[in-house]
C-alpha cells in the first residue's frame, strides 16, 4: 500500500512551505550517488565533477544507501522557520541528540548488508556524538564547494515555486495546491498519498503540526517524504522551473514581442523563466546593471513584472499578465 497521511483540521490550517539549504545539500549528494537519476542536472554535474573529486565525502557516503534505503533524517531535519540560514541549520544538526543519531544511523547502515558490522560502521555507531560532528563538518564543506556558488539562482527558483504554489492556493484553495505538487502525490478526502512509497511501521502520522512542503532543485524525479518520527511530516518535491536552472543562456524573444517592447525589454521578460535579481540578469544578458534596472522598472510599471525582497536581493518575476504576453507572442 502507498504511504498515506490523513490530515485533520489543525493540520490543514498549518501546512507551510520552507527552503532549506541543508536539505538541498544532502539532496545534491544523493543525486551524485544515483547516476541513473541525473536528468536535468547534467550541466551542473559536469561543472562540479572536479570539485567532487577533490572532496572527501566518504563519511557522508556511508549514510547515503542505494535507492530505496533510508538516509538519516538528522542530516537534513525539517527546518523550524521558512528561510533558515545554512549556519543555523548546521548548528541544529550538530546539536542532534546522540541517541537519536545512533538510532537513525543504525537504520541507515542496515540498508546495506554488512555495512553496520564494517570497521567504518562500527566506529560511527560507537561514538554517535563525534560522528554527528564529523558529518556536519563534511556537509559544511560540501555546501561551500557545491551549492554556495549557485545558491542565489537556486534560491530564486525555490522562491519562484513557492510564489506559484501560493497563487494556486489563493485561486483554488488547498485542493488546487496539493493536487498540483507532483504526479506521484495524490490528494483526496483529506488524505495525502505518496504513491512512490510503501507504508512503513514508523511512518509519521498527522498530529496537528501540519505538513511541511519543501521544493527542491535536486530531488527530481522523486518525491521524498520526511515522515519518520519524531520529525514533522514533510514532503520534498521537484521545484517548478528547475529544468531551466542550468540552461546555457536565456531564451530568445519572439520578433513580435521585440517589436512591441523593444529587444532588451522583450529579452528580459522572456528570460525571466524563474525569478532573478538585477545583477544576475545583467550578467546573463550582457547589459549594465543600470540599464537592466531601468528596463525592469518600465516592465513592472506596465504590470508585466512583480518584485519582492529576498534577503539582500530584490527578485523580479513575471506576473500573470506577463506570462500571458509571453505565451501569446510565441516566446519562451
SULMOGI-V26776 format. One record per run of one state. SS is the DSSP state (hx for helix, st for strand, lp for the rest). FROM is the first residue (numbers start at 1). LEN is the number of residues. Records with the same first field share a line. If there is no record, write none. Layout:
# SULMOGI-V26776
SS: FROM-LEN  FROM-LEN
This chain:
# SULMOGI-V26776
lp: 1-1  7-2  14-2  18-1  20-1  33-2  38-1  55-3  62-11  77-6  84-2  95-3  110-9  127-1  180-5  189-2  199-4  204-8  217-7  226-2  229-5  239-3  245-10  262-1  272-4  286-3  302-3  311-2  319-1  330-3
st: 2-5  16-2  19-1  83-1  185-4  191-8  203-1  212-5  224-2  228-1  234-5  276-2  305-6  313-6
hx: 9-5  21-12  35-3  39-16  58-4  73-4  86-9  98-12  119-8  128-52  242-3  255-7  263-9  278-8  289-13  320-10
